[in-house]
Every structure is written in structure tokens, then in C-alpha cells.
């Protein structure tokens, strides 16, 4: 469903210009945030909770292989294991629910959008931090799918290079960190370990988790669904923005 100009489902109200039109908007892929909690729940938390409930109430069908193993353990150790197992299940379930809630908040507070004027990254549920780059300033878009699961499940990372990006050699030679390396201190003022070489600094520039990347004019979108579709949309918006007035946005050709 196409929204009228100035309207959005996920972005903060009144952030868009009256004539600005949203082309794409999305949260990160659920496959990026939830495999860990889901695997822990299916493989450990739910079977353990089920076993405790079956032990306490007795009306639930038991798991034959697990019941036989526990029966032999109880015969060799006659102390009732229900209390200990129930406590372990309670603690594990609380940890699992906390982790699931934390990942859900992380997923919900990240919003990515492409308009006919900007690419936008919004962070936060109530208090928002919004970062954007005009499409006219985007030099290049790169897609990173370094895991087999990312390729199969169609998600990945996007790296946007803008006109404000500092070239790597110039940035590295002027870096205060490289001056500090020459003095051979062991730590930076913020406590982080100093890079050992220019190659370490270059690697950090391309790491979406490191603030050095953003400081050098690089924008990362992490764990986005269908990244190649976003790449095509951004490239089409960039081409349309360079067309003289009246040209307008033309959607990407599939």
C-alpha cells in the first residue's frame, strides 16, 4: 500500500517533509534478532518446563527417553529432585523471557526507511534518535551477506558511503589514534585497546558496531530484510534525485 506524501507507518510523526514520499520502511529482519532466544526456548527451556509440570501434576504425558533417564538417576540418588529441577527451570525461564523481551525491544526500536529524498535510520521507542543522509550525497551502496543463513533467509547488512566519507588513507594518516600508536600507550582514554596498525583502523572503519565507521561518513543498516531490494530502491532514488526538476522518482526495474 502506497502512502501519500508526508505520511509514514513507522517513522516519527512530523519528521517527514510535506512533499517527501516514503518508498520503503521496515524493522530489521526477525531472523537477525530472534534465532538465539528461539533455539534456547525450543531445545532447553520448554522441555525442562514441561518435565517439571509433568512431575508436579502427573497428568501430562511424559517424555519416555527423559523419564527413563531421570528414573534411573532417582533410584541411585533417592533425594527428591523435583525442587532442585523446578528452581533451575524457574531461573532458566526467567533468563529466557528477559532475553526474549530485550531482543524484542531491540528489534522494535530500530526502523529503516528510504524516501525520495533521504535514507533514514530511527532508533528508540519513545525518545528517538534519527540519522539520515540525503540521497544526493550517497556515493555507493554495498550489501554484505557473510553467512549462509543470511543468504538463505534473505537478510543482510547494508553499507552506505556518502560524499562526506573520508578516504581511508587520508583518515588513517591524520588519525589521533595513529599518533597515539607511535607513543605506544596501551589504552585509549575511553579504555579501548589501541589498534596495532593502519589495517586495524581500516577494519574498524568498516565495522558497523564501531563508532569510527560512522565518524568517517559510513552508514550501516544491520540485519535488514531483502537487502538487494533496498539497494535497488536507493540507487533508483539517487538517480532520480540527480534528474532536473520534473523528472520525479522512477521505481527500480525488477
N, C-alpha and C positions, 0 to 999 in steps of 0.2 A: 504493500500500500504506500503510495507516494503522498507525502505530507506537503502542505502549502508552504511557501517561503516563510522563514522566521519561526517555524514550528519544529519541535523535536519530542521524541518519547523519552529519551534517557538523559539528555543534557540539561543543565541548569536553566531554569526559566529566565527569559530576557537576556540570555547570553548571546544569542544569535542576532545578527542584524535583520531588520525587517525584510530585506530582499534576499537574504542568504538562504540557500536551499540545501538541506541535508541529503546527501547521496547514499551514505551508509552510516549506520551506527550500531554498536554491539558491545556486549560484555566479552571478556576473554572466553576461550573455549573451556567448557566444563572438564574436558579431558586433561587440561593443564593443571587444574586445581584439585580434582577430587579422586584420582586413582589411588593415592595413598590411603586416605580415610576409608574408601570403599573396600579395598583389599583387606585392611585390618579388620573392618567390621565383618566381612563375609568369612574370612579364614579363621578368626580368633574370637572376636567379641560375641557375635551371635551364637556360635556353637557353645561357648562357655556359659553364656546366659541361659541357653536352652537346657544345658546339662544341669545347672543349678535349679532351674524351675522343675525339671523332671524329677530331681532328687527330693525337692521340698513337697511337691504336690502329688507326685506319683501317678497322675492321670495322663501324662504325656508319654507318647511312645518314645522309648529310649533309643539312643544310637548304639546298635549292637556291639560294634568293634570297640567303642569307647567304654561302654558299660562293662564289658568283659575285662578290659584292662584295669579299670578302677576297682572292680570286684576283687581281682587278684591282689591289687595293692592294699585294699582294705583288709583282706584276710591276713596279710603279713604285718600290717600295722593297724591294730584294732581301734585306734583312736578315731572318732568320728571326724571325717574330713569335710563335712558339709559347711561348717562355719568358716574354715580357712578358705575353701574354694569360693564360698559366697562373698567373702571380703575381697578376695582377689578379683572376682568378677565385677564387683561394685566399683573398685578403683579403676579397673581397666575400662569399664563402660563410661565412667565419668571422664577419663582422659580422652576416650574416643569421641564422646559428644562435644567436649571442649575443642578438640582438634577440628571436628566437622563444622562447628559454629565459626571458628576462626577462619577456616578456609572459605566458608560461605560469605563471610563479611569481606574477605579479600577479593573474592570474585565479584560481589555486588558493587563494591566501591570503585571498581575500575571500569571506565567507559571510554571507548574509542569511537571517533566519528570522522567522516570525510564529508566536507561540504564543497560547494563550487568555489569557495574562497580560501578554505583553510583545512588543515588536518588538526584534530583536537584530541587531547588526552585529558580526561577529567578523573580526578581521584578524590574519594571521600563520599560519605553517605549524607551527612548534614552540612558540614563545613567542607567546601570544595576547594581543591587546588586545580586550576585549569592551565594547561600549557598548549600552545598552538604554534603552528608555522604556516604562513601564507603559502598557498600552492605555487605562487610565482617564484618563491625562493627555494623550492625543492630541486636539488641537482640530480638526485638518483634515489631509487628505492630498491632495496635488496631483501630477498626472502631467505630465511635460514630454517631448514628442516634437518637437523643433525641427528635425529633419532628415527628409527624405523617406525615406531608408534606414531610419531608426528606425521609422517608421510601417509601411513595407513588411515589415520583418523582425521587427516586434513586440517591440521593446525600447525602453527609455526610462529617464528619471530620476524618482525619487520624492522629494518633499519633505514631511516630516512636521513639522507645527507642534504643539508641546507647550504645556502650561499654563505652563511656565517661560519661554516665549518672551517677550522684552522687546519691547514695542511700538516700532515704528520711530521715531516722533518722539521719544519719551522717551529711547530709546537714543542717538539721534543728538545730542540736546541735552546729555546727560551724558557723552558720549564724550570721553576724554582726547585722542583724535586731533583732535577738533574744536577743543579748547583749543590744541593744538599748531599747528593751521592758523592760528589767529588770530595766533600769533607768527611765522608764515611761515618755519619751518625747511624745508630741502629734503628731509630724510630722517628716517625714524623711527629709534629706537635699534637695531632689528634690520636696518636697511639698506634697507627697502622704501620706495618713494615714497609720500609722503603723499597722501591723497585731496584733490581740489581743491574739493569741495563736499559738501553733505549727500547729494546724489543719488549721488555716487560711493560713499559709505559704504553707502547703501541697496542699491546694486547689489552691493557686496561681501557684504552680509548674505545675499543670495540666490545667491551663487556657491558651489557645492559644493566647490570647490578651496580656498576661503579659510577660515582658522580663525575669522574673525569670524562666519561663519554659525553654526558650532557654539556659539560663545560666547554667541550671542543666543538659544539654545534651539531652533535649527532642525537637524533631522537629515536628511541626504541619503543616498539609496541611488542609486548611479550605475550605469547600464548594465544594469538588471535585465531579465530576460525577462518578457514578458507583464505589464507593469506594471498594467494595469487589473484583472487578476485579483487581484493583490496588494492593490490599493486596495480592492476589494470585500471581500476577506478581512479586512483591517484594520478596515474600517468595521463589518463584522458582529461581529468580536471586541470592538470598542469598545462597540457596542450591548449585547452580551451581558454585558460586564463591569459595565454600569450597571444590569442587572436584579438584583433581590434574590436572595439565595442560593437555589439550587434551580432557577433559570431555565436556566443552562447555556449553552453556545455553540451557536448555530444557524448552519449554513453559509450562504454567500451564495447568493441565488437567481439563476440564470443566465437 
